[in-house]
Amino acid sequence: LQIYTVAHTLVEIPPLLLTSLALVSVAAPLAGLAVGSAGTFFSFGLTQFLAALAVTYFGFLLSVLLPQPKYAAVVISFLITAWVATCGFFLPFAFTKHFFLAVYWTNPIQYALNGLTAAAYYCNTAAPECTLPGCPGAAPICASCPCKWYLNPVKGPEYLWDFLVATRSARSAVYWDWLFLLCFCLVCRIGSFAALRFLRHNR
C-alpha cells in the first residue's frame, strides 16, 4: 500500500510538469504575461504546475473516499465550480463576506490565481521613478517607471498592481501561495493513504 501511494504520487508529476510547461510556453508569450524575465516566467510556470498537481491529488482523494468513482466525478465537478466562483476572480475579495471568507482563504484556486497574478503583474509601484508628480500617466517623466497603468474611470490613472491589491487582495509574495499548494498536495496524499488503508470499501 505504501509503495502504491508513493508510486501514484510520483507518476503524476512528469505528465503534469510537461503539460504545464507546454501551456505556459505557449499561453504566456501569446498574452504577453510573465515574459519580462526568466524568474517571472519560472514563477508563472511553477504556480501553474502546483495548481494542476493540487487538483489532481484532490481528485484522487475523493475517488478513494467515496464508494464509487462516479460519485467522485460529480463531487469534484461541483467543488471545482465552487472554487472558481469564490477564488476572487468573478467576485472580488473586497466584496466577499462572512462564510465565503473562510471558503476564499482555504481555496487552492485562489492561491493559484494569486501566484499567477503576481508573476504576471507585480511591480514595485513605490519605487522613486514611479512616484514622481504626474505618475502614473502618459507624461514623459513617467517613462522610466516599468509598472503598467490604466485609466480608472473614477480615480483617473492608476497602477494596475495597486488596483489588483485593492480589489483582489493580490499579494506579491508568491512563496506563500506555493507553500499552501504544496501543503494542500501533502494533505491530499496523506488523506488518500489513510482512506486506502482504513475505509472498508477500499479493502
VEXFI-161587 format. One record per residue: residue number from 1; x, y, z of N, C-alpha, C in turn. Coordinates in steps of 0.2 Angstrom, whole numbers, always signed. Example, Ala and Ser with C-alpha at 12.3 -4.5 7.8 and 13.67 -1.06 7.14 Angstrom:
REM residues 2
+-----+--------+---------+-------+---------+----------+-------+--------+---------+-------+
! num ! n_east ! n_north !  n_up ! ca_east ! ca_north ! ca_up ! c_east ! c_north !  c_up !
+-----+--------+---------+-------+---------+----------+-------+--------+---------+-------+
!   1 !    +66 !     -28 !   +39 !     +62 !      -22 !   +39 !    +66 !     -16 !   +39 !
!   2 !    +64 !     -11 !   +35 !     +68 !       -5 !   +36 !    +64 !      +0 !   +39 !
+-----+--------+---------+-------+---------+----------+-------+--------+---------+-------+
This chain:
REM residues 203
+-----+--------+---------+-------+---------+----------+-------+--------+---------+-------+
! num ! n_east ! n_north !  n_up ! ca_east ! ca_north ! ca_up ! c_east ! c_north !  c_up !
+-----+--------+---------+-------+---------+----------+-------+--------+---------+-------+
!   1 !     +4 !      -6 !    +0 !      +0 !       +0 !    +0 !     +4 !      +6 !    +0 !
!   2 !    +10 !      +6 !    +4 !     +14 !      +12 !    +4 !    +17 !     +13 !    -2 !
!   3 !    +20 !      +8 !    -6 !     +23 !       +8 !   -12 !    +18 !     +11 !   -17 !
!   4 !    +12 !      +8 !   -17 !      +7 !      +11 !   -22 !     +5 !     +18 !   -21 !
!   5 !     +5 !     +21 !   -15 !      +4 !      +28 !   -13 !     +9 !     +32 !   -16 !
!   6 !    +16 !     +30 !   -14 !     +21 !      +34 !   -17 !    +22 !     +34 !   -24 !
!   7 !    +21 !     +28 !   -27 !     +21 !      +27 !   -35 !    +16 !     +32 !   -38 !
!   8 !    +10 !     +32 !   -35 !      +4 !      +36 !   -38 !     +6 !     +43 !   -37 !
!   9 !     +9 !     +45 !   -32 !     +11 !      +52 !   -31 !    +16 !     +54 !   -36 !
!  10 !    +21 !     +50 !   -37 !     +27 !      +52 !   -42 !    +25 !     +51 !   -49 !
!  11 !    +20 !     +47 !   -51 !     +19 !      +45 !   -58 !    +15 !     +51 !   -61 !
!  12 !    +11 !     +55 !   -56 !      +8 !      +61 !   -59 !    +12 !     +67 !   -61 !
!  13 !    +18 !     +67 !   -58 !     +22 !      +73 !   -58 !    +25 !     +74 !   -66 !
!  14 !    +28 !     +69 !   -69 !     +31 !      +71 !   -76 !    +25 !     +73 !   -81 !
!  15 !    +20 !     +70 !   -82 !     +15 !      +72 !   -87 !    +12 !     +79 !   -85 !
!  16 !    +11 !     +81 !   -78 !      +8 !      +87 !   -76 !    +13 !     +92 !   -77 !
!  17 !    +20 !     +91 !   -76 !     +25 !      +95 !   -77 !    +26 !     +97 !   -84 !
!  18 !    +26 !     +92 !   -89 !     +26 !      +93 !   -96 !    +20 !     +97 !   -99 !
!  19 !    +14 !     +96 !   -96 !      +8 !      +99 !   -98 !     +8 !    +106 !   -96 !
!  20 !    +10 !    +108 !   -90 !     +11 !     +114 !   -88 !    +16 !    +118 !   -91 !
!  21 !    +22 !    +115 !   -93 !     +27 !     +119 !   -96 !    +25 !    +121 !  -103 !
!  22 !    +21 !    +116 !  -107 !     +19 !     +117 !  -113 !    +14 !    +123 !  -113 !
!  23 !     +9 !    +122 !  -109 !      +4 !     +128 !  -108 !     +7 !    +134 !  -107 !
!  24 !    +11 !    +135 !  -102 !     +14 !     +141 !  -101 !    +19 !    +144 !  -106 !
!  25 !    +22 !    +139 !  -110 !     +27 !     +142 !  -115 !    +23 !    +144 !  -121 !
!  26 !    +17 !    +142 !  -122 !     +13 !     +145 !  -127 !     +8 !    +151 !  -125 !
!  27 !     +5 !    +150 !  -119 !      +0 !     +155 !  -117 !     +3 !    +161 !  -115 !
!  28 !     +9 !    +161 !  -111 !     +12 !     +167 !  -108 !    +14 !    +172 !  -113 !
!  29 !    +18 !    +169 !  -118 !     +20 !     +174 !  -124 !    +15 !    +177 !  -128 !
!  30 !    +10 !    +173 !  -129 !      +4 !     +175 !  -133 !     +0 !    +181 !  -130 !
!  31 !     +0 !    +180 !  -123 !      -4 !     +185 !  -119 !     +1 !    +191 !  -117 !
!  32 !     +7 !    +190 !  -117 !     +12 !     +195 !  -115 !    +13 !    +195 !  -108 !
!  33 !    +12 !    +189 !  -104 !     +12 !     +189 !   -97 !    +18 !    +185 !   -95 !
!  34 !    +21 !    +187 !   -89 !     +27 !     +184 !   -86 !    +33 !    +183 !   -91 !
!  35 !    +34 !    +187 !   -95 !     +39 !     +186 !  -100 !    +45 !    +192 !   -99 !
!  36 !    +44 !    +195 !   -94 !     +49 !     +201 !   -93 !    +56 !    +198 !   -91 !
!  37 !    +56 !    +192 !   -87 !     +62 !     +189 !   -85 !    +61 !    +182 !   -84 !
!  38 !    +67 !    +178 !   -84 !     +67 !     +171 !   -83 !    +63 !    +169 !   -76 !
!  39 !    +65 !    +174 !   -71 !     +62 !     +172 !   -64 !    +54 !    +173 !   -64 !
!  40 !    +51 !    +178 !   -68 !     +44 !     +178 !   -68 !    +41 !    +173 !   -72 !
!  41 !    +44 !    +171 !   -77 !     +42 !     +165 !   -81 !    +42 !    +159 !   -77 !
!  42 !    +47 !    +158 !   -73 !     +48 !     +152 !   -69 !    +42 !    +152 !   -63 !
!  43 !    +41 !    +158 !   -60 !     +36 !     +158 !   -55 !    +29 !    +157 !   -58 !
!  44 !    +28 !    +159 !   -64 !     +21 !     +158 !   -68 !    +21 !    +150 !   -69 !
!  45 !    +26 !    +147 !   -72 !     +25 !     +140 !   -73 !    +25 !    +136 !   -67 !
!  46 !    +29 !    +137 !   -62 !     +28 !     +133 !   -56 !    +22 !    +134 !   -52 !
!  47 !    +19 !    +140 !   -52 !     +12 !     +140 !   -50 !     +7 !    +136 !   -53 !
!  48 !     +7 !    +136 !   -60 !      +3 !     +133 !   -64 !     +3 !    +125 !   -63 !
!  49 !    +10 !    +123 !   -62 !     +11 !     +116 !   -61 !     +8 !    +114 !   -54 !
!  50 !     +9 !    +118 !   -49 !      +7 !     +116 !   -42 !     -1 !    +116 !   -42 !
!  51 !     -4 !    +120 !   -45 !     -11 !     +121 !   -45 !    -14 !    +114 !   -49 !
!  52 !    -11 !    +112 !   -54 !     -13 !     +106 !   -58 !    -12 !    +100 !   -53 !
!  53 !     -6 !    +100 !   -50 !      -5 !      +94 !   -45 !    -10 !     +94 !   -39 !
!  54 !    -11 !    +100 !   -37 !     -16 !     +100 !   -31 !    -23 !     +97 !   -33 !
!  55 !    -25 !    +100 !   -39 !     -32 !      +97 !   -41 !    -32 !     +90 !   -43 !
!  56 !    -27 !     +88 !   -45 !     -26 !      +80 !   -47 !    -26 !     +76 !   -41 !
!  57 !    -22 !     +78 !   -36 !     -22 !      +74 !   -30 !    -28 !     +75 !   -26 !
!  58 !    -32 !     +80 !   -26 !     -38 !      +81 !   -23 !    -43 !     +76 !   -26 !
!  59 !    -43 !     +76 !   -33 !     -47 !      +71 !   -36 !    -46 !     +64 !   -34 !
!  60 !    -40 !     +62 !   -34 !     -39 !      +55 !   -32 !    -41 !     +54 !   -24 !
!  61 !    -40 !     +59 !   -20 !     -43 !      +58 !   -13 !    -50 !     +57 !   -13 !
!  62 !    -54 !     +61 !   -17 !     -61 !      +60 !   -17 !    -63 !     +53 !   -20 !
!  63 !    -59 !     +50 !   -25 !     -60 !      +44 !   -28 !    -59 !     +38 !   -23 !
!  64 !    -55 !     +39 !   -18 !     -54 !      +34 !   -13 !    -58 !     +35 !    -7 !
!  65 !    -61 !     +41 !    -6 !     -65 !      +42 !    +0 !    -72 !     +40 !    -1 !
!  66 !    -75 !     +41 !    -8 !     -81 !      +39 !    -9 !    -82 !     +32 !   -12 !
!  67 !    -88 !     +28 !   -11 !     -88 !      +21 !   -13 !    -88 !     +20 !   -20 !
!  68 !    -90 !     +25 !   -24 !     -89 !      +24 !   -31 !    -86 !     +29 !   -35 !
!  69 !    -81 !     +28 !   -40 !     -78 !      +33 !   -43 !    -83 !     +38 !   -47 !
!  70 !    -89 !     +36 !   -49 !     -93 !      +40 !   -52 !    -96 !     +46 !   -47 !
!  71 !    -96 !     +44 !   -41 !     -98 !      +49 !   -36 !    -93 !     +55 !   -36 !
!  72 !    -87 !     +52 !   -36 !     -81 !      +57 !   -35 !    -81 !     +62 !   -41 !
!  73 !    -83 !     +59 !   -47 !     -83 !      +64 !   -53 !    -88 !     +69 !   -52 !
!  74 !    -94 !     +68 !   -49 !     -99 !      +73 !   -48 !    -97 !     +78 !   -43 !
!  75 !    -94 !     +75 !   -37 !     -92 !      +80 !   -32 !    -86 !     +84 !   -34 !
!  76 !    -81 !     +82 !   -38 !     -76 !      +86 !   -40 !    -78 !     +91 !   -44 !
!  77 !    -83 !     +90 !   -49 !     -85 !      +95 !   -53 !    -89 !    +100 !   -50 !
!  78 !    -92 !     +99 !   -45 !     -96 !     +104 !   -41 !    -91 !    +108 !   -37 !
!  79 !    -86 !    +105 !   -34 !     -81 !     +108 !   -30 !    -77 !    +113 !   -34 !
!  80 !    -75 !    +111 !   -40 !     -71 !     +115 !   -44 !    -75 !    +121 !   -46 !
!  81 !    -81 !    +120 !   -48 !     -85 !     +126 !   -49 !    -86 !    +131 !   -44 !
!  82 !    -87 !    +128 !   -37 !     -87 !     +132 !   -31 !    -81 !    +136 !   -30 !
!  83 !    -75 !    +132 !   -31 !     -69 !     +135 !   -30 !    -67 !    +141 !   -35 !
!  84 !    -69 !    +140 !   -41 !     -68 !     +145 !   -46 !    -73 !    +151 !   -45 !
!  85 !    -79 !    +150 !   -43 !     -83 !     +155 !   -41 !    -81 !    +159 !   -35 !
!  86 !    -77 !    +157 !   -31 !     -75 !     +160 !   -24 !    -68 !    +162 !   -24 !
!  87 !    -64 !    +161 !   -30 !     -57 !     +162 !   -29 !    -55 !    +170 !   -30 !
!  88 !    -60 !    +174 !   -31 !     -58 !     +181 !   -31 !    -58 !    +184 !   -38 !
!  89 !    -60 !    +180 !   -43 !     -60 !     +182 !   -50 !    -66 !    +185 !   -52 !
!  90 !    -72 !    +181 !   -51 !     -78 !     +183 !   -53 !    -81 !    +188 !   -47 !
!  91 !    -80 !    +186 !   -41 !     -82 !     +191 !   -35 !    -76 !    +193 !   -32 !
!  92 !    -74 !    +199 !   -33 !     -68 !     +202 !   -30 !    -68 !    +201 !   -22 !
!  93 !    -62 !    +200 !   -19 !     -61 !     +199 !   -12 !    -64 !    +205 !    -8 !
!  94 !    -64 !    +211 !   -11 !     -67 !     +217 !    -7 !    -74 !    +216 !    -6 !
!  95 !    -78 !    +212 !   -10 !     -85 !     +211 !    -9 !    -87 !    +204 !    -6 !
!  96 !    -81 !    +200 !    -4 !     -83 !     +194 !    -1 !    -84 !    +195 !    +7 !
!  97 !    -90 !    +191 !    +9 !     -92 !     +192 !   +16 !    -93 !    +186 !   +19 !
!  98 !    -93 !    +186 !   +26 !     -95 !     +181 !   +31 !    -92 !    +174 !   +29 !
!  99 !    -96 !    +169 !   +28 !     -94 !     +162 !   +27 !    -89 !    +161 !   +21 !
! 100 !    -91 !    +165 !   +16 !     -87 !     +165 !   +10 !    -79 !    +167 !   +11 !
! 101 !    -78 !    +171 !   +16 !     -71 !     +172 !   +18 !    -67 !    +166 !   +20 !
! 102 !    -70 !    +161 !   +23 !     -67 !     +155 !   +25 !    -66 !    +151 !   +19 !
! 103 !    -71 !    +151 !   +14 !     -70 !     +147 !    +8 !    -64 !    +150 !    +4 !
! 104 !    -64 !    +157 !    +4 !     -59 !     +160 !    +0 !    -52 !    +159 !    +2 !
! 105 !    -51 !    +159 !    +9 !     -44 !     +158 !   +12 !    -42 !    +150 !   +12 !
! 106 !    -47 !    +146 !   +11 !     -45 !     +139 !   +10 !    -45 !    +136 !    +3 !
! 107 !    -46 !    +140 !    -2 !     -47 !     +139 !    -9 !    -41 !    +138 !   -12 !
! 108 !    -39 !    +132 !   -15 !     -32 !     +132 !   -18 !    -32 !    +136 !   -25 !
! 109 !    -38 !    +136 !   -28 !     -38 !     +140 !   -34 !    -36 !    +148 !   -33 !
! 110 !    -38 !    +150 !   -27 !     -37 !     +157 !   -25 !    -29 !    +158 !   -25 !
! 111 !    -26 !    +153 !   -22 !     -19 !     +154 !   -21 !    -15 !    +153 !   -28 !
! 112 !    -18 !    +149 !   -32 !     -15 !     +148 !   -39 !    -16 !    +154 !   -43 !
! 113 !    -22 !    +157 !   -42 !     -24 !     +163 !   -46 !    -19 !    +169 !   -43 !
! 114 !    -18 !    +170 !   -37 !     -14 !     +175 !   -34 !     -6 !    +174 !   -37 !
! 115 !     -4 !    +168 !   -37 !      +3 !     +167 !   -39 !     +4 !    +168 !   -46 !
! 116 !     -1 !    +167 !   -50 !      -1 !     +168 !   -57 !     -1 !    +176 !   -58 !
! 117 !     -6 !    +179 !   -54 !      -7 !     +186 !   -55 !     +0 !    +190 !   -53 !
! 118 !     +3 !    +188 !   -47 !      +9 !     +191 !   -45 !    +15 !    +190 !   -50 !
! 119 !    +15 !    +184 !   -53 !     +20 !     +183 !   -58 !    +19 !    +187 !   -64 !
! 120 !    +13 !    +188 !   -66 !     +12 !     +192 !   -72 !    +12 !    +199 !   -71 !
! 121 !     +9 !    +202 !   -66 !      +8 !     +209 !   -65 !    +12 !    +213 !   -59 !
! 122 !    +15 !    +209 !   -55 !     +18 !     +213 !   -49 !    +23 !    +218 !   -52 !
! 123 !    +23 !    +224 !   -48 !     +28 !     +229 !   -50 !    +28 !    +233 !   -44 !
! 124 !    +34 !    +236 !   -42 !     +35 !     +240 !   -36 !    +33 !    +247 !   -38 !
! 125 !    +27 !    +248 !   -36 !     +24 !     +255 !   -38 !    +26 !    +260 !   -33 !
! 126 !    +30 !    +258 !   -28 !     +33 !     +263 !   -23 !    +40 !    +265 !   -25 !
! 127 !    +42 !    +263 !   -30 !     +49 !     +265 !   -32 !    +49 !    +272 !   -34 !
! 128 !    +55 !    +275 !   -33 !     +55 !     +283 !   -34 !    +53 !    +285 !   -41 !
! 129 !    +55 !    +281 !   -46 !     +53 !     +283 !   -53 !    +46 !    +282 !   -54 !
! 130 !    +42 !    +279 !   -50 !     +35 !     +278 !   -51 !    +31 !    +282 !   -46 !
! 131 !    +34 !    +286 !   -42 !     +30 !     +291 !   -38 !    +32 !    +298 !   -39 !
! 132 !    +34 !    +299 !   -45 !     +35 !     +306 !   -47 !    +29 !    +310 !   -48 !
! 133 !    +29 !    +316 !   -48 !     +22 !     +320 !   -49 !    +20 !    +319 !   -56 !
! 134 !    +13 !    +317 !   -57 !     +10 !     +316 !   -63 !    +10 !    +308 !   -65 !
! 135 !    +13 !    +304 !   -61 !     +13 !     +297 !   -62 !     +8 !    +293 !   -57 !
! 136 !     +5 !    +288 !   -59 !      +5 !     +286 !   -66 !     +2 !    +290 !   -71 !
! 137 !     +4 !    +289 !   -78 !      +1 !     +293 !   -83 !     +5 !    +292 !   -89 !
! 138 !     +4 !    +296 !   -94 !      +7 !     +296 !  -100 !    +13 !    +301 !  -101 !
! 139 !    +14 !    +305 !   -96 !     +19 !     +310 !   -96 !    +26 !    +307 !   -97 !
! 140 !    +30 !    +311 !  -101 !     +37 !     +309 !  -102 !    +41 !    +307 !   -96 !
! 141 !    +39 !    +311 !   -90 !     +43 !     +309 !   -84 !    +42 !    +302 !   -81 !
! 142 !    +36 !    +299 !   -83 !     +34 !     +293 !   -81 !    +37 !    +287 !   -85 !
! 143 !    +41 !    +289 !   -90 !     +43 !     +283 !   -95 !    +48 !    +279 !   -91 !
! 144 !    +51 !    +281 !   -86 !     +56 !     +277 !   -83 !    +53 !    +272 !   -78 !
! 145 !    +47 !    +272 !   -77 !     +43 !     +268 !   -72 !    +41 !    +262 !   -76 !
! 146 !    +43 !    +256 !   -75 !     +41 !     +250 !   -79 !    +34 !    +247 !   -77 !
! 147 !    +30 !    +250 !   -72 !     +24 !     +247 !   -70 !    +18 !    +249 !   -75 !
! 148 !    +14 !    +244 !   -76 !      +8 !     +245 !   -80 !     +3 !    +249 !   -77 !
! 149 !     +0 !    +254 !   -81 !      -6 !     +258 !   -78 !    -12 !    +258 !   -83 !
! 150 !    -17 !    +260 !   -80 !     -23 !     +260 !   -84 !    -27 !    +266 !   -82 !
! 151 !    -32 !    +268 !   -86 !     -36 !     +274 !   -84 !    -42 !    +272 !   -81 !
! 152 !    -42 !    +273 !   -74 !     -48 !     +271 !   -70 !    -54 !    +277 !   -71 !
! 153 !    -60 !    +275 !   -73 !     -65 !     +280 !   -75 !    -67 !    +284 !   -69 !
! 154 !    -65 !    +282 !   -63 !     -67 !     +285 !   -57 !    -61 !    +289 !   -54 !
! 155 !    -56 !    +285 !   -53 !     -50 !     +288 !   -50 !    -45 !    +292 !   -54 !
! 156 !    -46 !    +290 !   -61 !     -41 !     +293 !   -66 !    -35 !    +288 !   -66 !
! 157 !    -29 !    +289 !   -69 !     -24 !     +285 !   -70 !    -22 !    +281 !   -63 !
! 158 !    -21 !    +274 !   -64 !     -20 !     +270 !   -58 !    -15 !    +265 !   -60 !
! 159 !    -11 !    +263 !   -56 !      -6 !     +257 !   -57 !    -10 !    +251 !   -57 !
! 160 !     -9 !    +246 !   -62 !     -13 !     +240 !   -62 !    -12 !    +236 !   -56 !
! 161 !     -6 !    +235 !   -53 !      -4 !     +231 !   -47 !     -8 !    +234 !   -41 !
! 162 !     -8 !    +241 !   -41 !     -12 !     +244 !   -35 !    -19 !    +242 !   -35 !
! 163 !    -22 !    +242 !   -41 !     -29 !     +240 !   -42 !    -30 !    +233 !   -40 !
! 164 !    -26 !    +228 !   -42 !     -26 !     +221 !   -40 !    -26 !    +220 !   -33 !
! 165 !    -21 !    +224 !   -30 !     -21 !     +223 !   -22 !    -27 !    +226 !   -19 !
! 166 !    -30 !    +231 !   -21 !     -36 !     +234 !   -18 !    -42 !    +230 !   -19 !
! 167 !    -43 !    +227 !   -25 !     -49 !     +223 !   -26 !    -49 !    +216 !   -25 !
! 168 !    -43 !    +213 !   -26 !     -42 !     +206 !   -26 !    -38 !    +203 !   -21 !
! 169 !    -35 !    +208 !   -16 !     -31 !     +206 !   -11 !    -25 !    +202 !   -14 !
! 170 !    -22 !    +205 !   -20 !     -16 !     +202 !   -23 !    -10 !    +203 !   -18 !
! 171 !     -6 !    +198 !   -18 !      +0 !     +198 !   -14 !     +6 !    +197 !   -18 !
! 172 !    +11 !    +200 !   -16 !     +17 !     +200 !   -21 !    +22 !    +194 !   -19 !
! 173 !    +21 !    +191 !   -12 !     +25 !     +185 !   -10 !    +22 !    +179 !   -12 !
! 174 !    +24 !    +177 !   -18 !     +21 !     +170 !   -21 !    +23 !    +164 !   -17 !
! 175 !    +28 !    +165 !   -13 !     +31 !     +159 !    -9 !    +25 !    +156 !    -5 !
! 176 !    +21 !    +161 !    -2 !     +16 !     +158 !    +2 !    +11 !    +154 !    -2 !
! 177 !     +9 !    +156 !    -8 !      +5 !     +153 !   -12 !     +8 !    +146 !   -14 !
! 178 !    +14 !    +146 !   -15 !     +17 !     +139 !   -17 !    +17 !    +135 !   -10 !
! 179 !    +18 !    +138 !    -5 !     +18 !     +134 !    +2 !    +11 !    +131 !    +3 !
! 180 !     +6 !    +135 !    +2 !      -1 !     +132 !    +3 !     -2 !    +127 !    -2 !
! 181 !     -1 !    +128 !    -8 !      -2 !     +122 !   -13 !     +2 !    +116 !   -12 !
! 182 !     +8 !    +117 !    -9 !     +12 !     +111 !    -8 !     +9 !    +107 !    -1 !
! 183 !     +7 !    +111 !    +3 !      +3 !     +108 !    +9 !     -3 !    +105 !    +7 !
! 184 !     -7 !    +108 !    +3 !     -13 !     +105 !    +1 !    -12 !     +98 !    -3 !
! 185 !     -7 !     +98 !    -7 !      -5 !      +92 !   -10 !     -3 !     +86 !    -5 !
! 186 !     +1 !     +88 !    +0 !      +3 !      +84 !    +5 !     -3 !     +81 !    +9 !
! 187 !     -8 !     +85 !   +11 !     -14 !      +83 !   +15 !    -18 !     +78 !   +11 !
! 188 !    -18 !     +80 !    +4 !     -22 !      +75 !    +0 !    -19 !     +68 !    -1 !
! 189 !    -12 !     +68 !    -1 !      -9 !      +62 !    -2 !     -9 !     +58 !    +5 !
! 190 !     -9 !     +61 !   +11 !      -9 !      +58 !   +17 !    -17 !     +56 !   +18 !
! 191 !    -21 !     +60 !   +16 !     -28 !      +58 !   +16 !    -30 !     +52 !   +12 !
! 192 !    -27 !     +51 !    +6 !     -28 !      +46 !    +1 !    -25 !     +39 !    +4 !
! 193 !    -19 !     +40 !    +7 !     -16 !      +34 !   +11 !    -20 !     +31 !   +16 !
! 194 !    -23 !     +36 !   +20 !     -27 !      +34 !   +26 !    -34 !     +31 !   +23 !
! 195 !    -37 !     +34 !   +18 !     -43 !      +31 !   +16 !    -42 !     +24 !   +13 !
! 196 !    -36 !     +23 !    +9 !     -35 !      +16 !    +6 !    -33 !     +11 !   +12 !
! 197 !    -31 !     +13 !   +17 !     -29 !       +9 !   +22 !    -35 !      +7 !   +27 !
! 198 !    -39 !     +12 !   +28 !     -44 !      +11 !   +33 !    -51 !     +10 !   +31 !
! 199 !    -53 !     +13 !   +25 !     -60 !      +13 !   +23 !    -62 !      +6 !   +21 !
! 200 !    -67 !      +3 !   +22 !     -69 !       -4 !   +21 !    -70 !      -5 !   +13 !
! 201 !    -73 !      +0 !   +10 !     -74 !       -1 !    +3 !    -68 !      -1 !    -1 !
! 202 !    -62 !      +1 !    +2 !     -56 !       +0 !    -2 !    -52 !      -6 !    +0 !
! 203 !    -55 !     -10 !    +4 !     -51 !      -17 !    +6 !    -52 !     -22 !    +1 !
+-----+--------+---------+-------+---------+----------+-------+--------+---------+-------+
